């Protein structure tokens, strides 16, 4: 994001990216700040991470040499447009101009593409059989679920998809996937090789985990609380990979490009 904004001619001040930017002298548009207060003071727009925080106490900043406290950040952004993703309610209560990237529909749709690619990458790397002819169950038929079903089917998998709405189940059937009601998931468990959960609710209960094969892989891409209780999964020795923030990990330049485009659209509207 910093590099893309600088390339567009913006002067970008940064703090908390020391591990990434070891040398910024080569680009006069990118300027390092010694403190967060200095960085915010010199900027008219403040952009932070997606998610903003993982613990509601510190800013998610994997490239920072220091812990950045949320309350310290709050004190620095008065009279600034603040942009980040998954902003905690406590942060929103303050009278500030805030744009939560997680609530922008167009960005959510764009991010579904690298998310799906990341899930497929995990499925290939973490299983010992081909996706072709594997039994893959997708939980949820939203933006990510729809694209997942399509891509797994294109790779030759037998695709099962669970949904709550009768209309979704009908669309699933029309697309030549196997529709499954949530209350009937248990009936399909024994032969499932991969489960991908997109639903931010505990839809994979103990009754389901008790019937899964020991070789079954669960990939959970849903936000908190996720699709299952990990302690129960450990008890049944079911492999679970929690895969959050996939776009930034699998395709960081594409993810940054999408965010920059969305921010520009919002600022110009």
C-alpha positions as CSV (number, residue, x, y, z in Angstrom):
1,X,0.0,0.0,0.0
2,X,2.8,2.4,0.9
3,X,4.7,1.7,-2.3
4,X,1.5,2.0,-4.5
5,X,0.5,5.3,-2.9
6,X,4.0,6.7,-3.3
7,X,4.0,5.5,-7.0
8,X,0.8,7.6,-7.5
9,X,2.7,10.7,-6.3
10,X,1.5,10.8,-2.7
11,X,3.9,11.6,0.1
12,X,3.6,8.7,2.6
13,X,4.7,8.9,6.2
14,X,5.0,5.5,8.0
15,X,5.5,4.1,11.4
16,X,5.5,0.5,12.5
17,X,6.9,-0.9,9.3
18,X,10.6,-1.0,10.3
19,X,11.1,-4.7,9.5
20,X,9.8,-4.2,5.9
21,X,11.3,-0.9,5.0
22,X,15.0,-1.2,5.9
23,X,16.0,1.4,3.4
24,X,13.5,4.1,2.2
25,X,16.1,6.7,1.1
26,X,15.8,5.6,-2.5
27,X,12.2,6.9,-2.7
28,X,11.7,10.5,-1.5
29,X,8.0,10.1,-1.4
30,X,8.3,7.5,1.5
31,X,9.3,9.0,4.8
32,X,10.0,7.1,8.1
33,X,8.7,8.6,11.3
34,X,10.2,8.0,14.8
35,X,6.8,8.1,16.6
36,X,3.2,7.4,15.8
37,X,2.3,10.9,16.9
38,X,4.7,12.4,14.4
39,X,3.4,10.1,11.6
40,X,-0.3,11.1,12.3
41,X,0.5,14.8,12.7
42,X,2.1,15.0,9.3
43,X,-0.7,13.1,7.6
44,X,-4.3,14.1,6.6
45,X,-5.3,10.4,6.3
46,X,-4.2,7.7,8.6
47,X,-4.3,4.1,7.3
48,X,-3.8,1.1,9.6
49,X,-4.0,-2.7,9.3
50,X,-6.7,-5.2,8.3
51,X,-7.6,-6.3,10.9
52,X,-6.8,-3.3,13.0
53,X,-6.3,-5.5,16.0
54,X,-6.4,-9.2,17.0
55,X,-6.7,-8.7,20.7
56,X,-8.5,-5.3,21.0
57,X,-5.5,-4.0,22.9
58,X,-2.7,-3.7,20.4
59,X,-2.5,-2.7,16.7
60,X,-1.9,-5.7,14.4
61,X,1.6,-4.7,13.2
62,X,3.7,-7.7,12.2
63,X,6.4,-5.5,10.7
64,X,6.9,-3.3,13.7
65,X,9.7,-3.6,16.2
66,X,7.4,-2.3,19.0
67,X,4.0,-3.0,20.3
68,X,1.5,-0.3,19.3
69,X,-1.3,0.3,21.7
70,X,-4.8,1.0,20.4
71,X,-5.5,3.7,22.9
72,X,-2.3,5.4,21.9
73,X,-3.4,5.3,18.3
74,X,-6.8,6.7,19.2
75,X,-5.2,9.7,20.8
76,X,-3.2,10.5,17.6
77,X,-6.0,10.6,15.1
78,X,-8.2,13.5,16.1
79,X,-9.5,15.4,13.1
80,X,-8.0,12.8,10.7
81,X,-9.8,10.4,8.4
82,X,-8.9,7.0,9.8
83,X,-9.0,3.9,7.6
84,X,-8.6,0.3,8.8
85,X,-10.3,-3.1,8.8
86,X,-12.4,-4.9,11.4
87,X,-12.3,-1.9,13.7
88,X,-13.4,-2.7,17.3
89,X,-16.6,-1.2,18.7
90,X,-14.7,0.6,21.4
91,X,-12.7,2.4,18.8
92,X,-15.9,3.4,16.8
93,X,-17.5,5.0,19.9
94,X,-15.2,7.9,19.6
95,X,-16.4,10.8,17.5
96,X,-14.0,10.3,14.6
97,X,-14.2,10.1,10.9
98,X,-13.7,6.4,10.3
99,X,-13.8,4.1,7.3
100,X,-14.0,0.3,8.1
101,X,-12.7,-1.6,5.1
102,X,-14.4,-4.7,6.3
103,X,-17.8,-3.1,5.8
104,X,-17.2,-2.2,2.1
105,X,-19.0,-4.7,-0.1
106,X,-16.9,-4.2,-3.2
107,X,-13.7,-4.9,-1.3
108,X,-15.2,-8.0,0.3
109,X,-16.1,-9.4,-3.1
110,X,-12.6,-8.6,-4.5
111,X,-10.9,-10.2,-1.5
112,X,-12.9,-13.4,-2.0
113,X,-10.8,-14.2,-5.1
114,X,-7.3,-14.4,-3.3
115,X,-9.0,-16.0,-0.3
116,X,-10.2,-18.9,-2.5
117,X,-6.8,-19.2,-4.2
118,X,-5.3,-19.4,-0.7
119,X,-7.7,-22.1,0.4
120,X,-6.9,-24.2,-2.6
121,X,-3.2,-23.7,-2.0
122,X,-3.7,-25.0,1.6
123,X,-5.8,-27.9,0.4
124,X,-3.2,-29.0,-2.0
125,X,-0.2,-28.6,0.4
126,X,-1.9,-30.2,3.4
127,X,-3.4,-33.3,1.9
128,X,-1.8,-36.4,0.4
129,X,-4.4,-37.0,-2.3
130,X,-5.5,-35.0,-5.4
131,X,-8.3,-32.5,-5.3
132,X,-9.6,-34.4,-8.4
133,X,-12.2,-36.9,-7.1
134,X,-11.9,-35.7,-3.5
135,X,-15.1,-35.1,-1.5
136,X,-15.1,-31.4,-0.6
137,X,-17.7,-29.8,1.7
138,X,-18.2,-26.1,1.7
139,X,-20.1,-24.6,4.6
140,X,-21.9,-21.4,3.6
141,X,-22.9,-20.2,0.2
142,X,-22.0,-16.6,0.4
143,X,-19.4,-14.7,-1.7
144,X,-16.5,-16.9,-0.8
145,X,-18.6,-20.1,-0.7
146,X,-19.9,-19.6,-4.2
147,X,-16.4,-19.1,-5.7
148,X,-15.0,-22.0,-3.7
149,X,-17.6,-24.4,-5.0
150,X,-16.9,-23.3,-8.5
151,X,-13.1,-23.7,-8.3
152,X,-13.2,-27.0,-6.5
153,X,-15.6,-28.4,-9.0
154,X,-13.5,-27.2,-11.9
155,X,-10.6,-29.1,-10.4
156,X,-12.6,-32.3,-10.5
157,X,-13.8,-32.5,-6.9
158,X,-17.2,-33.8,-5.7
159,X,-18.6,-30.6,-4.2
160,X,-21.0,-30.6,-1.3
161,X,-22.3,-27.3,0.0
162,X,-24.3,-26.6,3.1
163,X,-26.7,-23.6,3.4
164,X,-29.6,-22.5,5.5
165,X,-31.9,-20.7,3.0
166,X,-34.1,-22.8,0.7
167,X,-33.2,-20.5,-2.2
168,X,-29.5,-21.1,-1.7
169,X,-30.0,-24.8,-1.6
170,X,-31.9,-24.6,-4.9
171,X,-29.1,-22.5,-6.5
172,X,-26.5,-25.0,-5.2
173,X,-28.5,-27.8,-6.8
174,X,-28.8,-25.9,-10.1
175,X,-25.0,-25.4,-10.2
176,X,-24.6,-29.2,-10.0
177,X,-23.2,-29.2,-6.5
178,X,-24.7,-31.5,-3.8
179,X,-27.0,-29.4,-1.5
180,X,-26.8,-30.2,2.2
181,X,-28.9,-28.8,5.0
182,X,-27.0,-28.0,8.1
183,X,-29.0,-30.5,10.2
184,X,-28.0,-33.2,7.7
185,X,-24.2,-32.6,7.5
186,X,-23.6,-35.5,9.9
187,X,-24.9,-37.9,7.2
188,X,-22.1,-37.0,4.8
189,X,-19.2,-36.9,7.3
190,X,-17.6,-40.3,6.9
191,X,-16.6,-39.8,3.3
192,X,-15.6,-36.1,3.3
193,X,-11.9,-35.4,2.7
194,X,-11.9,-31.6,3.0
195,X,-14.2,-29.2,4.8
196,X,-14.0,-25.5,4.2
197,X,-15.9,-23.3,6.6
198,X,-16.9,-19.8,5.7
199,X,-19.6,-19.3,8.5
200,X,-18.6,-17.3,11.6
201,X,-20.6,-19.6,13.9
202,X,-20.0,-23.0,15.4
203,X,-21.6,-25.1,12.7
204,X,-19.2,-28.0,13.1
205,X,-20.3,-29.6,16.3
206,X,-19.0,-32.6,18.3
207,X,-21.5,-34.9,16.6
208,X,-20.0,-34.0,13.2
209,X,-16.4,-34.3,14.4
210,X,-17.0,-37.7,15.9
211,X,-17.9,-39.1,12.5
212,X,-15.1,-37.4,10.4
213,X,-12.2,-39.5,9.1
214,X,-8.9,-39.0,10.9
215,X,-7.5,-37.9,7.5
216,X,-10.1,-35.2,7.0
217,X,-8.8,-31.6,6.8
218,X,-10.9,-28.6,8.0
219,X,-9.9,-25.2,6.7
220,X,-11.7,-22.4,8.6
221,X,-11.7,-19.0,6.9
222,X,-14.5,-17.5,9.0
223,X,-13.9,-14.6,11.4
224,X,-14.4,-15.1,15.2
225,X,-15.7,-17.3,16.7
226,X,-15.0,-19.5,13.7
227,X,-16.8,-22.6,12.7
228,X,-15.9,-25.0,15.5
229,X,-14.5,-25.5,18.9
230,X,-10.8,-26.3,18.5
231,X,-10.5,-28.1,21.8
232,X,-13.1,-30.6,20.7
233,X,-11.3,-31.0,17.3
234,X,-8.1,-31.8,19.2
235,X,-9.8,-34.4,21.2
236,X,-10.9,-36.2,18.1
237,X,-7.5,-35.6,16.4
238,X,-9.1,-33.6,13.6
239,X,-6.7,-31.4,11.7
240,X,-7.9,-27.8,11.6
241,X,-6.2,-24.9,9.8
242,X,-7.5,-21.5,10.7
243,X,-6.8,-19.3,7.7
244,X,-7.6,-15.7,8.4
245,X,-6.3,-12.7,6.4
246,X,-5.5,-14.9,3.4
247,X,-5.4,-12.1,0.8
248,X,-2.6,-10.3,2.6
249,X,-0.6,-13.5,3.0
250,X,-1.1,-15.1,-0.4
251,X,-1.3,-12.0,-2.6
252,X,-0.2,-9.0,-0.6
253,X,0.3,-6.7,-3.7
254,X,-3.1,-7.6,-5.1
255,X,-4.7,-7.1,-1.7
256,X,-3.1,-3.7,-1.4
257,X,-4.1,-2.7,-4.9
258,X,-7.7,-3.6,-4.1
259,X,-7.7,-1.6,-0.9
260,X,-6.1,1.4,-2.7
261,X,-8.7,1.4,-5.4
262,X,-11.6,1.2,-2.9
263,X,-10.1,4.1,-0.8
264,X,-9.7,6.2,-3.9
265,X,-13.3,5.6,-4.9
266,X,-14.5,6.5,-1.4
267,X,-12.5,9.7,-1.3
268,X,-13.6,10.8,-4.8
269,X,-17.3,10.1,-4.1
